[in-house]
Amino acid sequence: MRSRILIVFTIVMIVSLMVSAVMLILTSGKGAYTSFDGSWEGLSDLRDHLDDEGYDVKVLISSSSLLLSEEDPEKTVFLSLGPERAYTLTEIHAIGSFHERGGRLIMADDTGRMDPLAERFDVGFPSGQLYDENFQTNPSFVRVDVNLADRFSGTLLLNKPSYLIHSGGRVIAKTGRSAWVDRNGNGLRDFDNTTQGEPLGEKTIAVIVDPDFLSLGSGCAVFISDPSLFLNEMIDQKDNRKFISSLISYLLPDGGTIVIDDGVHQMDGAASVFQRGVFGFVFLLSDVNMKIIIGSMTVIIISAFAYLFDPPERLEHICLLDRTGLAELAELNLTKQDVTEIKKIILDRVRVRNSLSVDDFSKLGWDDIRKMIDDDRLYRFVRSGKNYTVEQLERILVEVTGWGG
C-alpha cells in the first residue's frame, strides 16, 4: 500500500511540475519594469525613492492572488507597471477584492495586457501609440499637463504612451487638442484614413476611478496609460518624480505600505529561476482553474492506479467461462475440489440452452441467469459457497447431466 501511495504521489507531483514549467514559459518576458533592475528601464530608483519617503515598500515576485490575504488594504497601494503578461482570472478576482476592501491601486500600462482587469473598472487601453505636437526632442516623448486635486500640478514627460477610454472618474492628466493616435503603426498621422481615422483631439492619460474614496472610505483605483514615467531613465524628467510622490501621498495620506508587482515581469539571472519557481508554486495553490485541473487529473490518475492495482472482481460465472476440460467431469469419482467445475457445467448448459455466445453470456447479471436456470436448488448451488459432500456432488452432477438435455 505504501508503494502504491508513493507512486501516485510521485505522478501527481510530476504533473504539477509540468504545469509549473508551462507557466514559466507562458509568463516569460523581457525583464523590464522590475524594481530590482538598475538599468534605464528598471524601477530601482522608484523603489529607493518610495523607501526614502518612509513607506513600507514590499516587492511581490509571485502572484497577485496573494492580495486576498492582505490584512490592511486601506493602508496599502498595489503598484502594477507595464505587465508582461495578462493577469489570470484568479489574480483579477484578488485585485478586485483588494480594491473592494479599501485597497488602493495604481495600474499603468501601454500594451493592452491590463485590459481584462481594467474592464472591471470601466477602463480600457486601446491599441496605438499616442503622439502630440507638444513633445520634447522626439515625437515619442509626449508632454502632458497634470492636475492632481489641490495637491499637485505640473508637466509629465511620457515615452511612447497610449491613452485611456473610461466611462467615469476624474481625469488628472490629459493631452491638448493637438494629440492623435497612430492606429496603423506607420508613425504618421493619416489624414485619409477612413477606416479608423486619426483625428486630433484631447486624450486621457490618467484617471482616478474613485475620486471620492477618502470621504466614502472605499478603495481607489488610478489608471495611467504610460508606465515609462516610473522608469529609472524617466523618473527625473520634468515633474515625473513629484507627480509620483504626490499621487502616493494622495492615496496614502497617513502613510502605509506599497506593494510593487514584479510577478508580472521576468527578473534576470538566477533570480529569474527563483521567481518563476515561486510563482508556479503560488499559482498552483491559488488559481481556481488550476485547482480544478490538477484536482481532476489527480482523481483520474488515482482512479487509474486503483484499477490497475486492485481491478474489480469479475462475476463468478464470467470467471468460470475461462476454464476448460469440462467434459471429463461427467465421470464418477468426484472430489470436493470439483465443485467449481460442476458449477461451470451448469452455466455452460444455460448458455447453450439459450443459444448465447460466450461474449453475450458474460454480459448477463445474476438475475437473468436465475430466470434461465429456473431451478432454485441448482441456482443456490451455483451461487453458494458452502461445502458439499462427494455424494451430494454426484447427485447434483447427475441432475445437471440430464437437465436441459
Residue pairs with C-beta under 8 A, 6 or more apart in sequence:
4 305
4 309
7 305
8 301
8 302
8 305
11 301
11 305
12 294
12 297
12 298
12 301
15 294
15 297
15 298
15 301
16 284
16 294
19 280
19 284
19 290
19 293
19 294
20 277
20 280
20 281
20 283
20 284
21 280
23 276
23 279
23 280
23 283
24 276
24 277
24 279
24 280
26 85
27 84
27 85
27 264
27 266
27 276
27 279
28 266
28 276
29 84
29 85
29 264
29 265
29 266
30 84
30 266
31 37
31 265
31 266
31 267
31 268
31 272
32 41
32 42
32 82
32 84
32 265
33 41
33 42
33 43
33 81
33 82
33 84
33 227
33 230
33 231
33 265
34 42
34 43
34 262
34 265
34 266
34 267
35 42
35 43
35 44
35 46
35 47
35 59
35 260
35 262
36 42
36 44
36 59
36 262
36 267
36 271
37 43
37 44
37 232
37 267
37 268
38 44
38 232
39 232
40 231
40 232
40 233
41 231
41 232
41 233
42 231
42 232
43 81
43 230
43 231
43 232
43 260
44 232
45 232
45 235
45 236
46 230
46 231
46 232
46 235
46 244
46 260
47 57
47 59
47 260
49 235
49 241
49 244
49 245
50 57
50 248
50 258
51 57
53 245
53 248
54 255
55 248
55 252
55 255
55 256
55 257
55 258
56 256
56 257
56 258
57 257
57 258
57 260
58 257
58 258
58 259
58 260
59 259
59 260
59 262
60 66
60 259
60 260
60 261
60 262
60 263
61 262
61 263
61 267
61 274
61 275
61 278
61 279
62 263
62 275
62 278
62 279
62 281
62 282
62 283
63 88
63 90
63 91
63 263
63 279
63 282
63 283
63 286
63 287
64 78
64 80
64 87
64 91
64 94
64 95
64 261
64 263
64 264
65 88
65 90
65 91
65 93
65 94
65 282
65 283
65 286
65 287
66 94
66 282
66 286
67 73
67 78
67 94
67 95
67 97
67 98
67 103
67 259
68 94
68 97
68 98
68 286
70 76
70 98
70 101
70 103
70 259
72 256
72 257
73 98
73 99
73 101
73 102
73 103
73 104
73 219
74 101
74 102
74 103
74 104
74 217
74 219
75 252
75 254
75 255
75 256
75 257
76 98
76 103
76 104
76 256
76 257
76 258
76 259
77 103
77 104
77 105
77 106
77 248
77 251
77 252
77 256
77 257
77 258
77 259
78 95
78 98
78 103
78 104
78 105
78 106
78 259
78 261
79 106
79 258
79 259
79 260
79 261
80 105
80 106
80 107
80 108
80 109
80 114
80 261
80 264
81 108
81 109
81 227
81 230
81 260
81 261
82 108
82 109
82 110
82 111
82 227
82 228
82 265
83 109
83 111
83 113
83 114
83 261
83 264
83 265
84 113
84 264
84 265
84 266
85 113
85 264
86 113
86 114
86 115
86 116
87 95
87 114
87 116
87 117
87 264
88 283
88 287
88 289
89 287
89 288
89 289
90 286
90 287
90 288
90 289
91 117
91 287
92 116
92 117
92 120
93 288
94 286
95 105
95 117
96 117
96 120
98 105
98 219
99 105
99 219
99 220
99 221
100 219
101 219
102 217
102 218
102 219
103 219
104 213
104 219
104 220
104 221
104 222
104 251
104 252
105 219
105 220
105 221
105 222
106 222
106 224
106 247
106 248
106 251
107 114
107 117
107 118
107 221
107 222
107 223
107 224
108 223
108 224
108 225
108 226
108 227
108 229
108 230
109 118
109 125
109 162
109 224
109 225
109 227
110 125
110 129
110 160
110 161
110 162
110 225
110 226
110 227
110 228
111 125
111 162
112 125
112 126
112 127
112 162
114 125
115 124
115 125
118 124
118 125
118 223
121 209
121 221
121 223
122 166
122 167
122 168
122 209
123 164
123 165
123 166
123 169
123 207
123 209
123 223
124 164
124 165
124 166
125 162
125 164
125 225
126 162
126 163
126 165
126 181
127 162
127 183
128 162
128 181
128 182
128 183
128 185
129 140
129 160
129 161
129 162
129 181
129 182
129 185
130 142
130 161
130 162
130 163
130 175
130 179
130 180
130 181
130 182
130 203
130 225
131 139
131 140
131 142
131 179
131 180
131 181
131 182
131 189
132 139
132 142
132 143
132 144
132 175
132 176
132 178
132 179
132 180
133 176
133 178
133 179
134 142
134 143
134 144
134 175
134 176
134 178
134 179
135 141
135 142
135 143
136 143
136 157
136 238
140 159
140 160
141 157
141 158
141 159
142 157
142 158
142 161
142 175
142 179
143 155
143 156
143 157
143 158
143 238
144 155
144 156
144 158
144 173
144 174
144 175
144 205
145 153
145 154
145 155
145 156
145 173
145 174
145 176
146 152
146 153
146 154
146 155
146 156
146 172
146 173
146 205
146 206
146 239
146 243
147 153
147 172
147 173
148 172
148 243
148 246
148 247
148 250
149 172
149 250
151 246
151 249
151 250
152 239
152 242
152 243
152 246
152 247
154 238
154 239
154 242
154 243
155 238
155 239
156 173
156 205
156 229
156 238
156 239
156 240
156 243
157 229
157 234
157 237
157 238
157 240
158 205
158 226
158 228
158 229
159 226
159 228
159 229
159 231
159 234
160 226
160 228
161 205
161 225
161 226
161 228
162 225
162 226
163 175
163 179
163 181
163 203
163 204
163 205
163 225
164 203
164 204
164 205
164 206
164 207
164 223
164 225
165 204
166 204
166 207
166 209
166 223
168 209
169 207
169 208
169 209
169 210
169 211
170 207
170 208
170 211
171 204
171 206
171 207
172 206
172 207
172 208
172 222
173 204
173 205
173 206
173 224
174 202
174 203
174 204
174 205
174 206
175 202
175 203
175 205
176 202
177 200
177 201
177 202
178 200
179 200
179 201
179 202
179 203
180 189
180 198
180 199
180 200
180 201
181 198
181 203
182 188
182 189
182 198
183 193
183 196
183 197
183 198
184 190
184 193
184 196
189 198
190 198
191 198
204 225
205 224
205 225
205 226
206 222
206 223
206 224
206 225
207 222
207 223
208 220
208 221
208 222
209 220
209 221
209 222
209 223
210 216
210 218
210 219
210 220
210 221
212 218
213 219
213 220
214 253
220 251
222 247
222 251
228 234
229 235
229 237
229 240
229 243
229 244
230 240
230 244
234 240
235 241
235 244
248 258
252 258
262 275
263 275
263 279
266 272
266 275
266 276
267 275
283 290
284 290
284 291
284 294
315 365
315 366
316 343
316 382
316 383
317 347
317 361
317 362
317 364
317 366
317 369
317 382
318 362
320 340
320 343
320 344
320 347
321 344
321 347
321 348
321 358
321 361
321 362
323 340
323 341
323 344
325 341
326 341
326 344
326 345
326 348
329 338
329 341
329 342
329 345
329 397
330 345
330 397
330 401
332 394
334 342
334 390
334 393
334 394
334 397
335 390
336 387
336 388
336 389
336 390
336 393
338 393
339 388
339 393
342 381
342 393
342 396
342 397
342 400
343 381
343 382
345 397
345 400
346 373
346 378
346 381
346 382
346 400
346 403
347 361
347 369
347 382
349 400
349 403
349 404
350 361
350 369
350 372
350 373
350 404
351 358
351 361
352 404
353 372
353 404
354 361
354 372
356 364
366 383
369 379
369 382
370 379
373 379
373 382
375 403
378 396
378 399
378 400
378 403
381 388
381 396
388 396
